[in-house]
Structure formats: C-alpha cells, structure tokens
Amino acid sequence: MITGNMKITDVVKAYPEAIEIFNDFHIDYCCGGKDALEAALAELGIESNSFIELLNKKLIKSSHKSSNGQILAVDHLTEMNITELIDYIIDTHHTKERYLLAEIDELLNKVLLVHYEHHQEQLVPLHGLFSDLRKELQEHFAKEEKAIFPYMKKNFNKEKGIRYVKDLEDEHEAAGNLIKEITACTNDFTAPKDGCATYRLVFQKLQELVKDVYNHIFTENSLLFPKYEGGIES
C-alpha cells in the first residue's frame, strides 16, 4: 500500500511500474528520490489523496513487468553486488546514453539549421541546454569509469568513499536540473505543428535519453550508493 509518507525511491523499489506514472506527472524519482511522495506532490500542485488513490489502484495488482525498456527490474538489481551493479550501469546506461547523445547531436544540428528562421526561440536555447547536458554526462561517464567506479570496486575508505559518492550525487543533481529545463523548453517533448519528421524525431530521442538518465540516476542514488555506504559502515 502506497502512502504519502513513503519516500519516492521506496515507491519505485516496491512498484517499478510507478516510473511511467511519475514520468507523466514530472515527479522526480532520481535526484528527488529521498523526498516523501506527499511533499513532492504538494510542490507540483498535485492533490495528494486522489493521486495516491489512483496510484494504488493502478499499481497494487500489477506485476513487475518491463515495458519498452522504461521500467527497471528493481528486484533483480537489488540482488546484485557492487561490482555487478557498476558493470550493469556501464553496460546498460553509459552505452545507451553515449549512443543517444551522438544521435541527438547530429539531428538537433540539422533541425536548428532547417527551422532556425521560424523556431529559433525554442531551438537556440534547446541547443545550448543539450550541449551542456552532453558535456555533463560525457565527463560524468569518464569520471565514473576511470576513477570512481574502479575505486568503489576495491575500496571502502570512509572519508574518501563518502566524498566520491557526494561528488556523483552533485553531478546527478546538475544533470537533473538541465533535464528539467530541456523538458520545459520542448513543451514536454511536443514538437510544433509545422515541425518536420526530423524535428519530431529529435524530440522523441531527447525524451528517450531523459527517461534513461532518470533510470540511471535512480540506480546509482537509490541502489548502488546505499549498498556501497553500507559496506563502508560495516
């Protein structure tokens, strides 16, 4: 039974299908996963009692099935050790997001050139925001793969380990803020009526990237980091 006092991350762990609903209502389950559901709803101006009632009706009887790759197999991930989780994050999220970043970059530059005259007010800031997000993610991947993840696999030094976790959480927060700006800039990934097929495709790919980054951050913040910090404390 989902209640307003539950942390958002705990809702997702118990009911991974909630991710789709949280995405629809822009409820932050990655960087904001530690917030209570009721508080997050209040901040968004969503009436909590009716929303939670709807959430329970939709989720309680459903099974934890994957849907178009958007729902995490949380039960499976929870069973992984630190090394397995790190390898999963690199193989699944880093690989996919690198591919999407390259694909979107090419598409967005084409759309910027073709539609600049009529849609520069949207496309110029979007191009800047995407460039910032791409830079943030690419540097984040390198930092994790070459420095922090190899350290986490072998070491449980309290001071250094906690500092590394805090660094990554701060970077997640920065990426999350850029994603919120991109979502607003694209009108929730809705292309203009006169937008061509490429315009619509770049918005579709941006939305796919955003959903994967949210799952990526959730997996690190809510599964990997608590497991690693637990090892430090033991």
N, C-alpha and C positions, 0 to 999 in steps of 0.2 A: 504493500500500500504506500503510494507516494504522498508525502505531506509537505507543507510549505517550509518546515524546519529542516528538511533534508538538504544537504549540500548538492549542488548541481552535479558535481562529479560522481556522487554516490547514486544519484538517479540514473546516470548513464551506465555506471557499472552494473546496476541491477537490471536496467531495461535499456539495452543498447539501441532499441528502436526509437527511443526518445530523441536521438540525434536528428532524425528527419524533421520532427516537430520543432525542435529547438532551432534548427536552421531556418525553418519557415518563419519563425517569430523573432529571429535575430537574438536568441538567448545564447550568451557566451558560455559555452561549456568547456572551453580550453583554458584561457588565461583567467576567466572568471569562475572557474570550476569550484573554487573554495567558498563561493558565496552561497548563502541559503537561497533556495528557489523562490521563496516568497519575496525576499528583498530584491532579487533580480527582476521579478515581475513588476514590483512596485516602481522600480527605476524606469522600466519601459512603459509604464502607464497601463499595464495589463491587469485586469481584475483577477486576483489570485484564486479565489474559491472556485469560480466557474472554470478557469483554465486547468486547475489541478484536477477537478472532477472530470473534465474532458480527457485529460492525460491518463488518468486511471482507467477510464472506460476503454481507451484505445490500446493501452499497453498491458494491463494486468493479464489478460487472457491470450496475448500474442506470444509467439515463440521467438527465440533469439536467432532469427534468420538474417542472412545477408541480403541486401537489396541494392543492386547496381554498384557494389563496392563501397557504399557510403556508410554502412553500419559495421562497426567494429566487432570482431569476435572477442569481446572483452573477457569471457570466461577462459578462452584459450590463451590470451595474452597474460592474464593474471597468473597462470601456471608457469610461465617462462621465468628462467633465472635472469640475472642482469646481463650476462653475455648474450643470451638468446634474444632478449628484448632489444639490445643495441643492434645486433645483426638484423633483426626484423625491421627496425626503424630505418636503417641504412638501405637495406634491400628493397623495402616497400616504399617508404615515403621520400627519402632522398632521391632515389632513382626516378620515381614518377614525377616529382616536382621539378627536377632538373630538366626533364623532357618537356614538361608543360611550359616552363619558363622560356625555353628556347623557341617553342612553337608559338607562344603568345607574343613574344617579342617581334618575330617576323610578321605575324598577322596584324598586330597593332600598328606597326610602322606603315604597312600598306594602307590600312584604314585611315590613319592620320593624313596620309598624302592625298588619298582619293576624296575624303569627306571634310578636309580642312575648311573649305570655304563656308560650309553650312553648319558644321558641328564643332568648330574649334573651341567653343566654350566648354564643351564636355571633353573632347579628345586631348587637348593640350594638358589640362591638369591630370587627366587619367594617365597619360603617357608618363608624366613626372612621378605620379604615385606608384605606377607599376615599376618604373626604373628603380625607385627607392626600395620597393619590396624585393625585387630581383637581387639587388645588391645585398640587402639584409639577409636574405635566405642563402645566397651563394657563400657569403662569408661565414654564416652560421654553420652550414654544412662542413666547410673546411675546418672550422674550429672544432667541431664535434669529432669529425673523422680522424683528424691528425693529432689532436691534443687531448681533448677531454674524454672522449669515449675510450681510447686506449688506457688512459689513467684509471677510469672507473672500473674497467675490467680486472685490474690488478691491485688496486689500492683502496684502502678505507681510512685514509688520514682525515681526522675530523675537521680540522680547520681548513685545509686545502680543499677537501671534498665538498664541504658546505659552501665554500666560496665559488667553486665551479658550478654547483647547482644554481646558486643565486645569479651568477652571470648568465646562464642559459635561460633562466626564468625571466630576467630583464629583457633579453633579446626576444623571447616569445611575446612579451608584452608589447614591445616595439612593433613586431610584425603584426600582432593583433590589432593595434591601433591603425596601422596602414590599411589592413584589410577592411576595417570599418569605414575608412574614408573612401576606399575603392567601391565598396558596396553602395554608399550614398552617391558617389559620383556617377555610377552606372544606373542609377534608379533601380537598384536591386536586380542588376544584370538584365535590364529590359532595354533592348535596342530601339532606337527611334523608328517610326513607321516607314520612313524613307531610307532606312539603312539597308545596305546590300547584304547578300548572303555571308560575305566575309565579316561584315560588321556584327551580324548575329552570331557567327561562329566564334569570334574573339570574346564576346561576352559569355558564351557557353563555356569556353575553355577557361576563362577567368573564374567563373563560378565553380568549375571542377577543381581548379587549383585551390581556391579558398576552402572548399569542403575538405580536401585532402590535408591542407595545412592545419585546419582545426583538429582533425583526427590525429595528426602528427603531434601537435602540441599537447592534446589530451593524453596521448600515450606516454609522453615524457613527463609532463607535470603530475599526472594522477597515478601512473603505474610505475614507470622507471625510477623517478626521483624518490618517492616514498620507500621503494624497495632498497635503493642504494643507501638512503639515510638510515634506514633500519639496520643495515649492515654496519654503518659507522657506529651506531649506538650500542650494538651488541658486543 
